[in-house]
Amino acid sequence: MVFEKVKTILSDQFDVEEDTITMETDILQDLGADSLDVMDLMMTLGEEFDIQVDDSEVENLTTVGALVDFIESNLP
């Protein structure tokens, strides 16, 4: 369920087909995100899942799988 929501958010934000997003998708390289895109994404995910994403955590969240794992482990 978390993966499906993340895929939808990424698809909308980066204008890519949801079917092309996998757990191994690299946010910077595969989706073409820059640092501003990443910060916007973290704010969107924080609002969507009601979690806090610290700036220190962001550098570790490079793949969709890492994002999903982080979200699942921080859900309220």
Residue pairs with C-beta under 8 A, 6 or more apart in sequence:
2 49
2 68
2 71
2 72
2 75
3 23
3 64
3 68
5 48
5 49
6 45
6 64
6 67
6 68
6 71
7 18
7 21
7 64
8 18
9 41
9 44
9 45
9 48
10 16
10 18
10 21
10 25
10 27
10 31
10 41
10 64
11 17
11 18
11 21
13 37
13 40
13 41
13 44
14 31
14 32
14 33
14 37
16 31
21 64
22 64
23 63
23 64
23 65
23 68
24 63
24 64
24 65
25 31
25 63
25 64
26 62
26 63
27 33
27 38
27 41
27 61
27 62
27 63
27 64
27 67
28 34
28 38
28 62
31 37
33 41
38 58
39 58
42 53
42 58
42 61
45 51
45 53
45 67
45 71
46 52
46 53
49 71
49 74
49 75
50 75
50 76
51 71
51 74
51 75
51 76
52 74
53 61
53 70
57 70
60 66
60 70
61 67
61 70
